[in-house]
Amino acid sequence: MSAAIDSSLDAERNQARILIVDDQKLNLIVLKSLLRQHGYANVVTLDDPRQVEELWIQQRFDLMLLDLEMPHLPGIEVMRILERIGRDPYLPILVITANTDESIRLEALAHGAQDFLNKPFNPSEVISRIRNMLTVRLLYKRMEEKIKERTRQLHETRLEVIRCLGRAAEYRDNETGQHVIRMGQFATHIARHLGLSEAHCDLILHATPMHDVGKIGIPDSILLKPGRLEPEEFEIIKTHATIGGNILSGYRDEPLVTAHKIALTHHEKWNGTGYPKGLSGEAIPIESRICAVADVFDALTSWRPYKKPWPVADAVALITQERGRHFDPTIVDALLSSMDEIMIIKNSICD
């Protein structure tokens, strides 16, 4: 280990939070004094193991020194409590005991003990074991932080690819590609008004830009045609849902799983007259039902090669009229309840 890394670890070790639990107050005094002499500044002691749970919920520690044989609550039970309330994945527990019974030690190891200090303890051994255990703990935390950062970077890269592909599809019939951005924001606000969890709302935000990715497979002569489509042309347009579903099929990770559902079913209707599968009611994924309302509202109030933007009042009137037919009634109600936020988004993200 390089001198720079070792020096950095020394500083982190000195700031590590250490909890000592022992019913013998003299042991607590001796151990705390010993640790402070060696630069450990954050040492907390408890002589009543029943207080560990409340203290642990309030603050987490980097190392615990734990006596096994205590009145009211043995050390094994303390470890079981920490398992129940969810301790850190790697919490070093250094057991202090005079018990040499192998079965007791094996039980302690099974519940999270990493090492043992025999009573009466040797001060040099105490410091060496604590130093070694904290080194492993801190290196583990560093590795965990690097993994989290790398995972975050990969997640952001994947989301950016999704957004770019969504915008690429949208550019085919909307020269600014802003529709997918507005629609994602609309859908997210509708989801919040429905009471969906923040994680679910975030998933919808990232999945909805892919709803029309199937447009990539539609000929320009039909997609960009000004004026009314012929029946056979509309049948070709309708295939974009199936094409989008095929493009996004086979993935097991979010938000691609949800993006697949939305691409395939966002043109289904509440009364079962939509496409491509003729699903109805709650058989249509809720993400697609939300997307349908957000998509139609933005499409009606935006410019397209075949029409001028509708006034917002007229778009709202049509969507309300289609409540219970094209659209899930509860989602229409959520749109109406969130119109203040919807209009802020619409006016701030313009074509």
C-alpha positions as CSV (number, residue, x, y, z in Angstrom):
1,M,0.0,0.0,0.0
2,S,1.4,3.4,-1.0
3,A,2.4,6.0,1.7
4,A,-0.3,8.4,0.4
5,I,-3.0,5.8,0.7
6,D,-1.8,4.6,4.1
7,S,-1.8,8.2,5.4
8,S,-5.3,8.7,4.1
9,L,-6.5,5.6,5.8
10,D,-4.8,6.7,9.1
11,A,-6.9,9.9,8.9
12,E,-10.1,8.0,8.2
13,R,-9.4,5.4,10.9
14,N,-9.0,8.2,13.5
15,Q,-12.4,9.6,12.5
16,A,-14.1,6.2,12.5
17,R,-17.2,5.8,14.7
18,I,-16.6,3.1,17.3
19,L,-19.2,1.7,19.7
20,I,-18.2,-0.3,22.8
21,V,-20.8,-2.3,24.6
22,D,-19.9,-4.0,27.9
23,D,-21.7,-4.1,31.2
24,Q,-18.4,-3.7,33.1
25,K,-17.9,0.0,33.4
26,L,-14.2,-0.4,34.2
27,N,-13.7,-2.2,30.8
28,L,-15.4,0.7,29.0
29,I,-13.2,3.3,30.7
30,V,-10.0,1.4,30.0
31,L,-10.9,0.7,26.3
32,K,-12.1,4.2,25.6
33,S,-9.0,5.7,27.2
34,L,-6.8,3.3,25.2
35,L,-8.5,4.2,21.9
36,R,-8.2,7.9,22.5
37,Q,-4.5,7.6,23.3
38,H,-4.1,6.1,19.8
39,G,-6.0,8.9,18.1
40,Y,-9.5,7.5,17.8
41,A,-11.8,10.5,18.4
42,N,-15.3,9.1,18.0
43,V,-15.8,6.5,20.6
44,V,-19.2,5.8,22.2
45,T,-19.7,3.5,25.2
46,L,-22.7,1.7,26.5
47,D,-23.0,-0.4,29.7
48,D,-26.6,-1.4,29.0
49,P,-27.0,-3.5,25.8
50,R,-30.7,-2.7,25.7
51,Q,-29.8,0.8,24.5
52,V,-28.0,-0.4,21.4
53,E,-31.1,-0.6,19.1
54,E,-32.2,2.9,19.7
55,L,-28.6,4.3,19.4
56,W,-28.0,2.3,16.2
57,I,-31.1,3.7,14.5
58,Q,-30.0,7.2,15.4
59,Q,-26.4,6.8,14.1
60,R,-24.4,4.1,12.4
61,F,-20.9,2.9,13.4
62,D,-17.8,1.6,11.6
63,L,-16.8,-0.8,14.3
64,M,-18.4,-2.4,17.4
65,L,-16.6,-4.0,20.3
66,L,-19.2,-6.2,22.0
67,D,-19.2,-8.2,25.2
68,L,-20.9,-11.6,24.9
69,E,-21.9,-12.2,28.5
70,M,-24.1,-9.4,29.8
71,P,-27.2,-9.2,31.9
72,H,-30.6,-8.3,30.3
73,L,-29.3,-8.9,26.8
74,P,-26.4,-11.2,25.7
75,G,-24.1,-10.1,22.9
76,I,-25.6,-12.7,20.6
77,E,-29.0,-11.1,21.0
78,V,-27.5,-7.7,20.3
79,M,-26.2,-9.1,17.0
80,R,-29.6,-10.6,16.2
81,I,-31.2,-7.1,16.7
82,L,-28.7,-5.5,14.4
83,E,-29.5,-8.2,11.7
84,R,-33.2,-7.4,12.2
85,I,-33.0,-3.6,11.9
86,G,-30.6,-3.8,8.9
87,R,-27.0,-3.2,9.8
88,D,-24.4,-2.2,7.1
89,P,-23.4,-5.0,4.7
90,Y,-20.0,-5.1,6.3
91,L,-20.0,-4.1,9.9
92,P,-16.9,-5.4,11.8
93,I,-17.9,-6.7,15.2
94,L,-15.0,-7.5,17.6
95,V,-16.3,-9.8,20.3
96,I,-14.9,-9.3,23.9
97,T,-15.2,-12.5,25.9
98,A,-13.6,-14.7,28.5
99,N,-15.7,-17.7,27.2
100,T,-13.6,-20.2,25.3
101,D,-16.6,-22.5,24.4
102,E,-16.3,-23.3,20.7
103,S,-20.0,-23.5,20.2
104,I,-20.6,-20.0,21.6
105,R,-17.9,-18.6,19.3
106,L,-19.3,-20.4,16.3
107,E,-22.7,-18.9,17.0
108,A,-21.2,-15.5,17.3
109,L,-19.4,-15.9,14.0
110,A,-22.7,-17.0,12.4
111,H,-24.4,-13.7,13.5
112,G,-21.7,-11.4,12.3
113,A,-18.7,-11.5,14.6
114,Q,-15.4,-11.0,12.7
115,D,-12.9,-11.5,15.4
116,F,-12.4,-12.1,19.2
117,L,-10.6,-10.4,22.0
118,N,-10.0,-12.6,25.0
119,K,-10.4,-11.2,28.5
120,P,-8.2,-10.0,30.1
121,F,-7.2,-8.3,26.9
122,N,-3.7,-7.1,25.9
123,P,-3.7,-3.4,24.9
124,S,-1.3,-3.9,22.0
125,E,-3.6,-6.7,20.6
126,V,-6.7,-4.5,21.0
127,I,-5.1,-1.7,19.0
128,S,-3.8,-4.0,16.3
129,R,-7.1,-5.9,15.8
130,I,-9.1,-2.6,15.7
131,R,-6.6,-1.1,13.2
132,N,-6.8,-4.1,10.9
133,M,-10.6,-4.4,11.1
134,L,-11.1,-0.7,10.4
135,T,-8.7,-0.9,7.5
136,V,-10.8,-3.6,5.9
137,R,-14.0,-1.7,6.7
138,L,-12.7,1.6,5.1
139,L,-11.4,-0.1,2.0
140,Y,-14.7,-1.9,1.6
141,K,-16.5,1.5,1.9
142,R,-14.2,3.0,-0.7
143,M,-14.8,0.1,-3.1
144,E,-18.6,0.4,-2.5
145,E,-18.5,4.1,-3.3
146,K,-16.6,3.5,-6.5
147,I,-19.1,0.8,-7.6
148,K,-22.0,3.1,-6.8
149,E,-20.5,5.9,-8.9
150,R,-19.7,3.6,-11.8
151,T,-23.2,2.2,-11.6
152,R,-24.6,5.7,-11.6
153,Q,-22.5,6.6,-14.7
154,L,-23.7,3.5,-16.5
155,H,-27.3,4.3,-15.6
156,E,-27.0,7.9,-16.9
157,T,-25.3,6.7,-20.1
158,R,-28.2,4.2,-20.7
159,L,-30.8,6.9,-20.0
160,E,-29.1,9.3,-22.5
161,V,-29.1,6.6,-25.2
162,I,-32.8,6.1,-24.5
163,R,-33.5,9.8,-24.7
164,C,-31.5,10.1,-28.0
165,L,-33.3,7.2,-29.6
166,G,-36.6,8.7,-28.6
167,R,-35.7,12.1,-30.0
168,A,-34.4,10.5,-33.2
169,A,-37.8,8.8,-33.8
170,E,-39.6,12.0,-33.0
171,Y,-37.5,14.1,-35.4
172,R,-39.1,12.1,-38.2
173,D,-42.4,14.0,-37.9
174,N,-41.5,16.8,-35.5
175,E,-38.5,18.9,-36.5
176,T,-37.6,19.9,-32.9
177,G,-38.2,16.6,-31.1
178,Q,-39.6,18.4,-28.1
179,H,-42.7,16.3,-28.0
180,V,-41.1,13.4,-26.2
181,I,-39.6,15.8,-23.5
182,R,-43.0,17.5,-22.8
183,M,-44.8,14.2,-22.9
184,G,-42.5,12.6,-20.4
185,Q,-42.9,15.6,-18.0
186,F,-46.7,15.5,-18.5
187,A,-46.9,11.8,-17.8
188,T,-44.7,12.2,-14.7
189,H,-47.0,14.9,-13.2
190,I,-50.1,12.8,-14.0
191,A,-48.5,9.8,-12.2
192,R,-47.8,11.9,-9.1
193,H,-51.4,13.0,-9.0
194,L,-52.4,9.4,-9.2
195,G,-50.3,8.7,-6.1
196,L,-47.7,6.5,-7.7
197,S,-44.4,6.2,-5.9
198,E,-41.6,8.6,-6.8
199,A,-39.5,5.7,-8.1
200,H,-42.4,4.7,-10.4
201,C,-42.9,8.3,-11.6
202,D,-39.1,8.5,-12.3
203,L,-39.4,5.3,-14.3
204,I,-42.2,6.7,-16.4
205,L,-40.3,9.9,-17.0
206,H,-37.4,7.9,-18.5
207,A,-39.4,5.3,-20.4
208,T,-42.0,7.5,-22.2
209,P,-39.5,9.1,-24.6
210,M,-39.4,5.7,-26.4
211,H,-43.2,5.5,-27.0
212,D,-43.0,6.2,-30.7
213,V,-39.7,4.6,-31.5
214,G,-41.6,2.4,-34.0
215,K,-42.0,5.4,-36.3
216,I,-38.5,4.6,-37.5
217,G,-40.2,1.8,-39.5
218,I,-42.9,4.0,-41.1
219,P,-42.3,5.4,-44.7
220,D,-41.9,9.2,-44.9
221,S,-44.5,9.3,-47.6
222,I,-47.1,8.3,-45.0
223,L,-45.6,9.6,-41.8
224,L,-45.1,13.1,-43.2
225,K,-48.2,13.2,-45.4
226,P,-50.1,16.5,-45.1
227,G,-53.8,16.0,-44.8
228,R,-56.0,12.9,-44.1
229,L,-54.6,9.4,-44.5
230,E,-56.2,6.8,-46.6
231,P,-57.5,3.7,-44.7
232,E,-54.7,1.5,-45.9
233,E,-52.1,4.2,-45.0
234,F,-53.6,4.5,-41.5
235,E,-53.2,0.7,-41.1
236,I,-49.5,1.1,-41.9
237,I,-49.2,4.0,-39.3
238,K,-50.7,1.7,-36.7
239,T,-47.9,-0.8,-37.1
240,H,-45.5,1.6,-35.4
241,A,-46.7,0.3,-32.0
242,T,-45.8,-3.3,-32.9
243,I,-42.5,-2.2,-34.5
244,G,-41.7,-0.2,-31.3
245,G,-42.5,-3.2,-29.2
246,N,-40.3,-5.4,-31.3
247,I,-37.4,-3.0,-31.1
248,L,-37.6,-2.8,-27.3
249,S,-38.4,-6.5,-26.7
250,G,-36.1,-8.9,-24.9
251,Y,-34.6,-6.5,-22.3
252,R,-34.8,-7.4,-18.6
253,D,-33.6,-4.1,-17.1
254,E,-35.5,-0.9,-16.4
255,P,-36.4,1.5,-17.9
256,L,-36.4,-0.6,-21.1
257,V,-39.0,-3.1,-19.8
258,T,-41.4,-0.3,-19.1
259,A,-40.5,1.4,-22.4
260,H,-41.4,-1.8,-24.2
261,K,-44.8,-1.9,-22.6
262,I,-45.5,1.7,-23.4
263,A,-44.3,1.5,-27.0
264,L,-46.5,-1.6,-27.6
265,T,-49.7,-0.5,-25.8
266,H,-49.9,3.3,-25.7
267,H,-52.5,3.2,-28.5
268,E,-54.8,0.8,-26.7
269,K,-58.1,2.3,-25.5
270,W,-60.0,1.9,-22.2
271,N,-63.0,0.5,-24.0
272,G,-61.0,-2.1,-26.0
273,T,-61.2,-0.4,-29.5
274,G,-57.5,0.5,-29.7
275,Y,-54.5,-1.3,-31.3
276,P,-52.5,-3.4,-31.7
277,K,-54.1,-6.0,-29.3
278,G,-57.5,-4.5,-28.5
279,L,-56.7,-4.5,-24.7
280,S,-59.2,-2.8,-22.4
281,G,-59.4,-1.4,-18.9
282,E,-56.8,-2.4,-16.5
283,A,-55.4,-5.0,-18.9
284,I,-53.6,-2.0,-20.4
285,P,-50.5,-1.2,-18.3
286,I,-51.0,1.9,-16.2
287,E,-47.9,3.4,-17.7
288,S,-49.4,3.1,-21.2
289,R,-52.8,4.6,-20.0
290,I,-50.9,7.6,-18.5
291,C,-48.9,7.9,-21.7
292,A,-52.0,7.8,-23.9
293,V,-53.5,10.9,-22.2
294,A,-50.2,12.8,-22.1
295,D,-49.5,11.9,-25.8
296,V,-52.9,13.0,-27.1
297,F,-52.9,16.2,-25.1
298,D,-49.5,17.2,-26.5
299,A,-50.3,16.1,-30.0
300,L,-53.5,18.0,-30.1
301,T,-51.9,21.2,-28.8
302,S,-48.8,21.0,-31.0
303,W,-48.1,21.7,-34.6
304,R,-48.0,18.7,-37.0
305,P,-47.5,18.5,-40.8
306,Y,-51.2,17.8,-41.2
307,K,-52.7,20.2,-38.6
308,K,-52.4,23.4,-36.6
309,P,-52.2,23.4,-32.8
310,W,-55.6,23.1,-31.1
311,P,-56.5,25.6,-28.3
312,V,-55.8,24.0,-24.9
313,A,-59.5,24.3,-24.0
314,D,-60.6,22.4,-27.1
315,A,-58.0,19.6,-26.4
316,V,-59.2,19.3,-22.8
317,A,-62.8,19.2,-23.9
318,L,-62.0,16.3,-26.3
319,I,-60.1,14.3,-23.7
320,T,-62.9,14.8,-21.2
321,Q,-65.4,13.7,-23.8
322,E,-63.3,10.5,-24.3
323,R,-63.2,9.8,-20.6
324,G,-64.3,6.2,-20.1
325,R,-64.0,5.4,-23.9
326,H,-60.5,6.2,-25.1
327,F,-59.0,7.1,-21.8
328,D,-59.0,5.7,-18.2
329,P,-61.3,8.0,-16.3
330,T,-59.0,8.3,-13.3
331,I,-56.1,9.4,-15.5
332,V,-58.2,12.0,-17.2
333,D,-59.1,13.3,-13.8
334,A,-55.4,13.4,-12.8
335,L,-54.6,15.4,-16.0
336,L,-57.3,17.9,-15.1
337,S,-56.0,18.2,-11.5
338,S,-52.5,18.8,-12.7
339,M,-53.2,21.4,-15.4
340,D,-51.3,24.1,-13.7
341,E,-48.1,22.1,-13.8
342,I,-48.9,20.8,-17.3
343,M,-49.3,24.4,-18.7
344,I,-46.0,25.5,-17.0
345,I,-44.2,22.6,-18.8
346,K,-46.0,23.3,-22.1
347,N,-45.1,27.0,-22.1
348,S,-41.4,26.3,-21.1
349,I,-40.7,23.5,-23.6
350,C,-41.7,24.9,-26.9
351,D,-41.2,23.6,-30.4
